[in-house]
């Protein structure tokens, strides 16, 4: 018996961005490793790469997530 049921059809109203094909999909068409989502709207899914880029930039520049340089001078 499978632990997870594989969904063959997507839910209406769930939007995903497929990284492999570079397109917006309603419901999951491609495998989870190849997509971002779910998003509430087609528009949000269409901007998935911009959203990811913005989040990555915020993370990279957030001092909370990086150790302060250690001063090794005696």
DOKOLVO-102560 format. One line per field, with one value per atom (N, C-alpha, C, O, CB): residue number from 1; residue in one letter; x, y, z. Coordinates in steps of 0.02 Angstrom, whole numbers, always signed. Glycine has a CB too. Layout:
residues N
rodren <- NUM  ...
voza <- a  ...
x <- X  ...
y <- Y  ...
z <- Z  ...
END
This chain:
residues 74
rodren <- 1  1  1  1  1  2  2  2  2  2  3  3  3  3  3  4  4  4  4  4  5  5  5  5  5  6  6  6  6  6  7  7  7  7  7  8  8  8  8  8  9  9  9  9  9  10  10  10  10  10  11  11  11  11  11  12  12  12  12  12  13  13  13  13  13  14  14  14  14  14  15  15  15  15  15  16  16  16  16  16  17  17  17  17  17  18  18  18  18  18  19  19  19  19  19  20  20  20  20  20  21  21  21  21  21  22  22  22  22  22  23  23  23  23  23  24  24  24  24  24  25  25  25  25  25  26  26  26  26  26  27  27  27  27  27  28  28  28  28  28  29  29  29  29  29  30  30  30  30  30  31  31  31  31  31  32  32  32  32  32  33  33  33  33  33  34  34  34  34  34  35  35  35  35  35  36  36  36  36  36  37  37  37  37  37  38  38  38  38  38  39  39  39  39  39  40  40  40  40  40  41  41  41  41  41  42  42  42  42  42  43  43  43  43  43  44  44  44  44  44  45  45  45  45  45  46  46  46  46  46  47  47  47  47  47  48  48  48  48  48  49  49  49  49  49  50  50  50  50  50  51  51  51  51  51  52  52  52  52  52  53  53  53  53  53  54  54  54  54  54  55  55  55  55  55  56  56  56  56  56  57  57  57  57  57  58  58  58  58  58  59  59  59  59  59  60  60  60  60  60  61  61  61  61  61  62  62  62  62  62  63  63  63  63  63  64  64  64  64  64  65  65  65  65  65  66  66  66  66  66  67  67  67  67  67  68  68  68  68  68  69  69  69  69  69  70  70  70  70  70  71  71  71  71  71  72  72  72  72  72  73  73  73  73  73  74  74  74  74  74
voza <- x  x  x  x  x  x  x  x  x  x  x  x  x  x  x  x  x  x  x  x  x  x  x  x  x  x  x  x  x  x  x  x  x  x  x  x  x  x  x  x  x  x  x  x  x  x  x  x  x  x  x  x  x  x  x  x  x  x  x  x  x  x  x  x  x  x  x  x  x  x  x  x  x  x  x  x  x  x  x  x  x  x  x  x  x  x  x  x  x  x  x  x  x  x  x  x  x  x  x  x  x  x  x  x  x  x  x  x  x  x  x  x  x  x  x  x  x  x  x  x  x  x  x  x  x  x  x  x  x  x  x  x  x  x  x  x  x  x  x  x  x  x  x  x  x  x  x  x  x  x  x  x  x  x  x  x  x  x  x  x  x  x  x  x  x  x  x  x  x  x  x  x  x  x  x  x  x  x  x  x  x  x  x  x  x  x  x  x  x  x  x  x  x  x  x  x  x  x  x  x  x  x  x  x  x  x  x  x  x  x  x  x  x  x  x  x  x  x  x  x  x  x  x  x  x  x  x  x  x  x  x  x  x  x  x  x  x  x  x  x  x  x  x  x  x  x  x  x  x  x  x  x  x  x  x  x  x  x  x  x  x  x  x  x  x  x  x  x  x  x  x  x  x  x  x  x  x  x  x  x  x  x  x  x  x  x  x  x  x  x  x  x  x  x  x  x  x  x  x  x  x  x  x  x  x  x  x  x  x  x  x  x  x  x  x  x  x  x  x  x  x  x  x  x  x  x  x  x  x  x  x  x  x  x  x  x  x  x  x  x  x  x  x  x  x  x  x  x  x  x  x  x  x  x  x  x  x  x  x  x  x  x  x  x  x  x  x  x  x  x
x <- +42  +0  +44  +90  -48  +30  +70  +53  -5  +58  +104  +92  +62  +22  +157  +81  +57  +21  +47  +115  -38  -76  -53  -52  -153  -35  -12  -73  -118  +29  -72  -127  -116  -64  -134  -165  -157  -186  -166  -190  -233  -263  -255  -261  -338  -240  -232  -298  -350  -192  -295  -354  -364  -316  -349  -424  -439  -424  -441  -514  -392  -375  -307  -286  -426  -271  -202  -157  -163  -188  -112  -67  +4  +24  -75  +42  +112  +154  +129  +120  +219  +266  +313  +348  +305  +315  +358  +427  +435  +327  +477  +546  +574  +614  +590  +553  +579  +555  +594  +558  +491  +462  +455  +440  +394  +466  +462  +392  +383  +509  +341  +273  +230  +246  +243  +173  +125  +77  +56  +86  +61  +15  -41  -29  +53  -101  -156  -158  -169  -225  -147  -142  -73  -42  -197  -48  +19  +20  -10  +44  +55  +64  +132  +138  +56  +182  +250  +266  +231  +302  +320  +338  +358  +380  +396  +350  +360  +430  +438  +348  +481  +549  +560  +609  +598  +514  +522  +473  +463  +512  +443  +395  +396  +417  +325  +372  +360  +284  +248  +393  +261  +189  +164  +203  +150  +101  +48  +42  +61  -18  +17  +1  -74  -108  +39  -100  -172  -197  -255  -190  -154  -175  -125  -67  -187  -147  -103  -48  +9  -143  -68  -21  +37  +95  -58  +20  +73  +120  +181  +41  +92  +134  +178  +236  +90  +152  +191  +252  +302  +148  +248  +304  +345  +381  +277  +340  +374  +450  +480  +358  +479  +552  +574  +625  +577  +536  +551  +544  +585  +504  +491  +480  +538  +563  +414  +560  +617  +681  +719  +627  +692  +752  +751  +802  +756  +693  +687  +699  +733  +618  +670  +679  +751  +777  +633  +784  +855  +897  +943  +879  +884  +922  +912  +960  +902  +850  +836  +873  +901  +761  +874  +909  +984  +1016  +893  +1012  +1084  +1108  +1165  +1103  +1065  +1085  +1058  +1068  +1062  +1025  +997  +1050  +1074  +934  +1070  +1123  +1103  +1147  +1142  +1039  +1018  +1041  +1051  +942  +1050  +1065  +1140  +1160  +1028  +1179  +1251  +1289  +1272  +1274  +1341  +1382  +1421  +1445  +1428  +1428  +1470  +1542  +1563  +1459  +1581  +1652  +1686  +1674  +1688  +1728  +1763  +1826  +1864  +1779  +1837  +1897  +1950  +1944  +1883  +2001  +2053  +2112  +2162  +2077  +2107  +2164  +2164  +2112  +2159  +2224  +2228  +2224  +2227  +2292
y <- -59  +0  +62  +67  +0  +108  +169  +217  +223  +203  +250  +300  +364  +396  +315  +382  +443  +427  +390  +492  +454  +442  +492  +552  +449  +467  +511  +543  +509  +471  +609  +645  +649  +673  +716  +626  +626  +688  +707  +565  +721  +782  +837  +827  +771  +896  +953  +981  +970  +1006  +1018  +1051  +1117  +1154  +1064  +1131  +1196  +1251  +1245  +1201  +1304  +1359  +1355  +1402  +1364  +1299  +1294  +1306  +1272  +1224  +1353  +1370  +1355  +1366  +1444  +1331  +1312  +1342  +1356  +1235  +1350  +1370  +1312  +1291  +1436  +1285  +1228  +1254  +1290  +1186  +1234  +1255  +1221  +1250  +1239  +1160  +1122  +1151  +1158  +1049  +1168  +1192  +1268  +1296  +1161  +1302  +1375  +1401  +1452  +1405  +1366  +1388  +1380  +1343  +1348  +1416  +1413  +1355  +1345  +1480  +1317  +1260  +1267  +1287  +1193  +1249  +1246  +1174  +1127  +1267  +1168  +1101  +1073  +1094  +1054  +1028  +1001  +955  +901  +964  +975  +933  +898  +840  +974  +936  +908  +887  +904  +960  +849  +823  +880  +933  +773  +868  +919  +950  +1010  +890  +911  +936  +987  +1024  +878  +989  +1034  +1093  +1125  +995  +1107  +1162  +1201  +1177  +1135  +1263  +1306  +1311  +1312  +1378  +1315  +1325  +1280  +1243  +1312  +1283  +1315  +1390  +1414  +1281  +1425  +1496  +1504  +1462  +1537  +1559  +1571  +1592  +1580  +1624  +1625  +1650  +1634  +1618  +1726  +1637  +1627  +1681  +1667  +1628  +1741  +1798  +1786  +1798  +1863  +1763  +1748  +1694  +1700  +1726  +1643  +1588  +1614  +1592  +1531  +1659  +1686  +1726  +1732  +1731  +1752  +1791  +1750  +1779  +1853  +1685  +1641  +1651  +1653  +1569  +1658  +1666  +1733  +1736  +1661  +1785  +1851  +1847  +1874  +1906  +1814  +1807  +1769  +1789  +1770  +1715  +1676  +1717  +1715  +1612  +1756  +1798  +1850  +1862  +1833  +1881  +1931  +1901  +1930  +1965  +1842  +1809  +1788  +1795  +1747  +1764  +1745  +1806  +1801  +1712  +1862  +1923  +1946  +1966  +1978  +1945  +1964  +1918  +1942  +1963  +1854  +1807  +1819  +1820  +1735  +1830  +1840  +1903  +1906  +1843  +1953  +2017  +2026  +2079  +2074  +1977  +1982  +1962  +1905  +1936  +2009  +1994  +1940  +1909  +2057  +1929  +1877  +1807  +1763  +1877  +1798  +1732  +1721  +1669  +1720  +1770  +1764  +1781  +1829  +1810  +1742  +1756  +1819  +1833  +1697  +1858  +1918  +1897  +1848  +1965  +1934  +1916  +1921  +1967  +1963  +1872  +1871  +1912  +1908  +1799  +1952  +1993  +1952  +1941  +2061  +1931  +1888  +1928  +1899  +1838  +1994  +2033  +2031  +2038  +2107  +2021  +2017  +2084  +2088  +1985
z <- +0  +0  +0  +40  +61  -44  -49  +8  +28  -117  +33  +86  +58  +92  +122  -1  -31  -96  -138  -44  -103  -163  -216  -204  -149  -273  -327  -359  -383  -379  -360  -390  -465  -488  -359  -502  -575  -607  -662  -604  -573  -600  -549  -489  -617  -574  -530  -507  -537  -564  -452  -427  -464  -476  -350  -481  -512  -462  -403  -536  -484  -440  -408  -375  -387  -416  -393  -452  -503  -359  -446  -501  -482  -424  -520  -529  -519  -575  -630  -515  -561  -613  -624  -577  -594  -684  -701  -720  -768  -759  -681  -694  -756  -792  -634  -768  -825  -892  -939  -819  -895  -957  -960  -1013  -967  -903  -901  -915  -949  -950  -887  -901  -839  -793  -959  -839  -785  -800  -856  -778  -746  -753  -702  -645  -744  -721  -672  -647  -684  -704  -582  -553  -568  -617  -580  -527  -539  -599  -599  -477  -651  -710  -708  -726  -774  -687  -684  -613  -566  -709  -606  -540  -492  -514  -546  -428  -377  -379  -366  -309  -394  -396  -452  -451  -405  -500  -558  -556  -608  -621  -499  -498  -434  -382  -510  -438  -381  -373  -423  -390  -312  -301  -245  -216  -364  -231  -270  -256  -202  -255  -304  -300  -307  -336  -355  -279  -280  -348  -366  -228  -387  -453  -506  -492  -450  -568  -625  -626  -642  -691  -609  -608  -559  -575  -590  -498  -449  -475  -468  -382  -505  -532  -588  -595  -557  -629  -684  -660  -696  -728  -599  -571  -521  -480  -537  -523  -475  -475  -421  -490  -533  -535  -505  -471  -608  -517  -488  -412  -375  -517  -388  -317  -285  -233  -303  -316  -290  -290  -242  -332  -343  -347  -291  -258  -416  -279  -226  -157  -115  -228  -146  -81  -70  -15  -76  -122  -117  -100  -59  -182  -132  -120  -48  -14  -169  -24  +45  +93  +143  +60  +80  +124  +122  +175  +103  +64  +57  +92  +113  -16  +97  +127  +198  +228  +84  +226  +293  +344  +345  +301  +387  +436  +487  +516  +473  +497  +545  +523  +564  +552  +458  +431  +419  +394  +368  +436  +423  +487  +522  +365  +502  +560  +548  +493  +575  +601  +597  +590  +620  +659  +551  +545  +613  +652  +494  +627  +692  +687  +639  +713  +738  +742  +778  +838  +778  +742  +772  +798  +818  +721  +799  +825  +902  +934  +800  +931  +1004  +1038  +1099  +1025
END
